Every structure is written in C-alpha cells, then in structure tokens.
Amino acid sequence: MTLSGWIIMLLAVGGTTGFFFWCIHRVLRSPGQTDKLHGVLDTELEIEDEERKRRHEGRGS
C-alpha cells in the first residue's frame, strides 16, 4: 500500500476509534454532569407557550 493509503487508513481508523471512546465516555460519565435533554413534546410545548405569550402581548398594546 502507498504512503497516502496508510495515512488515510490511519486517519479513518483513528477517527472512528476516537469517536467510539468519546461515545462511551458520554454514556458512562457521572449522572451529576448530564445535560438537560428535551423531548419532542417538551420542545413543542415551549414553542406553543412562546407563541401564546406573543399573541397575548400583541393584544395588550
């Protein structure tokens, strides 16, 4: 295999391995460090609340 083939293969394997370990780290990290995750329903409710507030503010003017 040529030098450029080795470089591309090592970058691909290294990147994939790094991504794998990053994912494992994200899954196994302590519960106190979790990010706030939103479900689709939560996001839809927040959007509806914002729209309701905008409509309500528009009537008050």
PyMOL commands that set and color helices and strands:
alter all, ss='L'
color gray80, all
select helices_A, chain A and resi 3-28+31-33+40-60
alter helices_A, ss='H'
color red, helices_A
deselect
rebuild
show_as cartoon
